[in-house]
Amino acid sequence: MSRSVTSRDGTRIAFDRVGSGPAVILVAGAFQFRAFDEPTVELAALLAEQGFTVVNYDRRGRGESGPTGPGSLDREIEDVAALVEEVGGAAALYGSSSGAAIALWAATRDIGVTALALWEPPLALEEEGGAFADELQRLIDAGRHERAVEYFMKDMPPEWLEGSKAGPAWPVMVDIAPSLAGDAVALARSQGGGESWEKRWASVTVPTLVLTGAETLPIFPAAAEALVQALPDARWETISAGGHGWEPPVMAAALTSFLRAARRR
């Protein structure tokens, strides 16, 4: 049965909680939420079998959670903080794709993050301003949700967008377009600001694992390498995966090994 917490601004954040043991919260990337993301639901069950309390939640503006406003990264972090408090004040975070950027920023706050696992953060190495996030928000505010999704996916392989538009998932993706503002802001703040990654992430001292697939796009290994160099306590691991996706048993094994090792330290 779905549960919920109330975030700092009053927004209802819906989640499932399975298992018992050390807590790990799954921070979704673009387009992911519980009813639309079976692999992550399966991942949560597999991690619970390995002795973890696992929280899989719908980010604001998706699924059963409350609506989102203009894309504020601070609100996304407050949602994570409310979930950490719900599980006792301490939790590891697993961030998927753009959710990895949200998880990274959450770890810069004093909210009880104990470890980070980041799946293929889509971070460009060159400095980028907020133009992308600003244009996405403009399209959302204008009610042009289909165009907003197209714009969000413009730098992805063309076949990803073509396949999405041709499949049954497209109406759902368009419906949750306003929630993409949170992803865009998290990525923009990660790639701009005129400071080095070492300075930006200096306060993220928890054990961190950056994961990439064996068959993947060049942006992901490049970002992984840069993050491992910048973060005080991080390593990079390649797993059997491709196309920016993974099989739940493979991801569960990698996360279980990392999270157990992080707790022993």
C-alpha positions in Angstrom: 0.0 0.0 0.0 1.3 3.4 -1.0 2.4 5.7 1.9 3.2 9.4 1.9 5.1 12.2 3.6 4.5 15.9 3.6 7.4 17.9 2.2 8.4 21.2 3.7 6.2 23.2 1.3 3.2 21.1 2.0 3.4 18.8 -1.1 2.4 15.2 -0.6 5.2 12.8 -1.7 4.0 9.2 -2.2 6.2 6.2 -1.7 6.5 2.5 -1.2 8.7 1.1 1.6 9.8 -2.5 1.6 12.2 -4.5 3.6 14.0 -3.8 6.9 17.6 -2.8 7.7 19.7 0.1 6.6 17.8 2.5 4.5 18.3 3.4 0.9 16.1 5.9 -1.1 15.8 5.5 -4.8 15.9 9.0 -6.6 14.3 8.7 -10.0 15.5 10.3 -13.2 13.5 11.9 -16.0 10.2 10.2 -16.7 10.6 7.6 -13.9 7.9 6.9 -11.3 6.6 3.8 -9.6 3.7 3.0 -11.9 5.9 3.7 -15.0 9.1 2.0 -14.0 8.9 -1.7 -13.4 12.7 -2.3 -13.3 13.1 0.1 -10.3 10.2 -1.6 -8.5 11.9 -4.9 -9.0 15.2 -3.4 -7.8 13.6 -2.3 -4.6 12.3 -5.8 -3.9 15.7 -7.3 -4.6 17.5 -4.9 -2.3 14.9 -5.6 0.4 15.7 -9.3 0.1 19.3 -8.4 0.8 18.5 -6.7 4.1 17.8 -3.1 3.3 14.8 -0.8 3.9 14.1 0.5 0.5 12.0 3.6 -0.3 10.9 4.1 -3.9 9.0 7.3 -4.3 7.2 9.3 -6.9 8.9 12.6 -7.4 6.7 15.7 -7.2 4.5 16.1 -10.3 4.5 12.4 -11.0 2.3 9.4 -10.1 0.6 9.8 -6.8 2.7 12.7 -5.5 1.5 16.2 -5.4 1.9 18.8 -8.2 5.2 20.5 -9.0 5.7 24.3 -9.4 8.5 26.0 -11.3 11.5 23.7 -11.3 13.2 24.3 -7.9 16.0 22.0 -7.0 15.6 23.1 -3.3 12.0 21.6 -3.3 13.4 18.3 -4.7 16.0 18.2 -1.9 13.3 18.9 0.7 11.4 15.9 -0.6 14.4 13.7 -0.1 15.0 15.2 3.3 11.4 14.3 4.3 11.9 10.7 3.2 15.2 10.5 5.1 13.5 11.7 8.2 10.7 9.1 7.6 13.2 6.2 7.7 14.9 7.4 10.9 17.2 10.3 9.9 19.8 8.4 7.9 19.8 6.8 4.4 21.9 6.1 1.4 20.7 7.5 -1.9 20.6 5.8 -5.3 20.2 8.4 -8.0 19.3 7.3 -11.6 20.5 9.5 -14.5 19.3 13.1 -13.8 18.2 11.8 -10.4 21.9 11.3 -9.7 22.3 15.1 -9.9 19.5 15.6 -7.4 21.1 13.0 -5.1 24.4 14.8 -5.4 22.9 18.1 -4.4 21.0 16.4 -1.5 24.3 15.1 -0.2 25.6 18.6 0.1 23.0 19.3 2.7 23.0 18.1 6.3 20.0 15.8 6.0 21.5 12.4 6.9 22.8 11.0 3.6 25.2 8.2 4.5 26.3 7.0 1.0 25.7 7.7 -2.7 25.3 5.4 -5.7 24.9 7.3 -9.0 23.8 5.6 -12.3 25.2 7.3 -15.4 24.8 11.0 -14.4 24.3 12.9 -17.7 26.7 15.7 -16.8 28.6 17.6 -19.5 32.2 18.5 -18.7 32.0 21.9 -20.2 30.4 24.8 -18.3 26.7 25.2 -19.3 24.4 28.0 -18.2 20.8 27.9 -17.3 19.5 28.5 -20.9 18.3 24.9 -21.3 16.3 24.9 -18.0 14.9 28.4 -18.8 13.6 27.4 -22.2 12.2 24.2 -20.9 10.3 26.1 -18.2 9.0 28.6 -20.8 7.6 25.7 -22.8 6.0 24.2 -19.7 4.5 27.5 -18.7 3.1 28.0 -22.2 1.3 24.6 -21.9 3.4 23.1 -24.7 4.1 19.9 -22.9 4.8 17.7 -26.0 7.3 20.3 -27.3 8.8 20.4 -23.8 9.5 16.6 -23.8 10.9 16.9 -27.3 13.2 19.7 -26.2 14.3 17.8 -23.1 15.3 14.9 -25.2 16.9 16.9 -28.0 20.5 15.9 -27.1 19.7 12.2 -26.7 20.1 9.7 -29.5 17.3 10.4 -32.0 16.0 6.9 -31.9 15.2 7.3 -28.2 12.7 10.1 -29.0 11.4 8.3 -32.1 10.8 5.1 -30.1 9.1 7.0 -27.3 6.7 8.8 -29.7 5.9 5.5 -31.5 5.1 3.6 -28.3 2.3 3.6 -25.7 4.4 5.5 -23.1 4.3 8.8 -25.0 1.1 10.2 -23.5 2.4 9.5 -20.0 5.7 11.3 -20.8 3.9 14.3 -22.1 1.6 14.4 -19.1 4.4 14.6 -16.6 6.4 17.1 -18.7 6.2 19.8 -15.9 8.2 17.6 -13.6 11.1 17.6 -16.0 11.9 21.2 -14.8 13.4 19.7 -11.6 15.7 17.5 -13.7 16.8 20.4 -15.9 17.5 22.7 -12.9 19.6 20.0 -11.1 21.6 19.4 -14.3 22.1 23.1 -15.0 23.3 23.8 -11.5 25.7 20.9 -11.7 27.2 22.1 -14.9 27.3 25.9 -14.4 28.3 28.5 -11.8 31.9 29.0 -12.8 33.5 26.8 -10.2 35.5 23.6 -10.4 33.8 20.2 -9.7 36.2 19.7 -6.8 35.0 22.9 -5.2 31.3 22.2 -6.0 31.3 18.8 -4.5 33.9 19.3 -1.7 31.3 18.8 1.0 30.1 15.4 -0.4 32.4 13.3 1.8 30.2 10.2 2.0 31.3 7.0 0.2 30.2 7.3 -3.4 29.9 4.8 -6.3 29.5 6.0 -9.8 28.1 3.3 -12.1 28.1 3.1 -15.9 27.1 0.4 -18.4 29.6 -1.6 -20.4 27.9 -0.4 -23.6 26.9 3.3 -23.2 27.2 6.8 -24.7 30.6 8.7 -24.4 29.1 11.3 -22.0 28.5 8.9 -19.2 32.1 7.4 -18.7 33.5 11.0 -19.1 31.2 12.3 -16.4 31.9 9.3 -14.2 35.7 9.8 -14.4 35.4 13.5 -13.7 33.1 12.9 -10.7 35.5 10.3 -9.2 38.4 12.7 -9.5 36.3 15.5 -7.9 34.6 13.8 -5.1 36.6 13.2 -1.9 35.6 9.5 -1.5 34.4 8.0 -4.8 35.0 5.1 -7.1 33.7 4.1 -10.6 32.4 0.7 -11.6 31.3 -0.6 -14.9 28.5 -3.1 -14.9 26.9 -5.3 -17.6 24.3 -2.9 -19.0 23.7 -0.8 -22.1 21.5 1.8 -23.6 21.2 3.7 -20.4 19.3 0.8 -18.9 20.1 -2.1 -16.6 18.7 -5.5 -15.5 17.5 -5.4 -11.8 19.6 -8.4 -10.6 22.8 -6.8 -12.0 22.1 -3.5 -10.4 21.0 -5.0 -7.1 24.2 -7.0 -6.9 26.3 -3.9 -7.5 24.4 -1.8 -5.0 24.3 -4.5 -2.3 28.1 -4.9 -2.5 28.7 -1.2 -2.3 26.2 -0.4 0.4 27.5 -3.3 2.7 31.1 -2.1 2.2 30.1 1.5 2.9 28.5 0.5 6.2 31.6 -1.5 7.3 33.8 1.6 7.0 
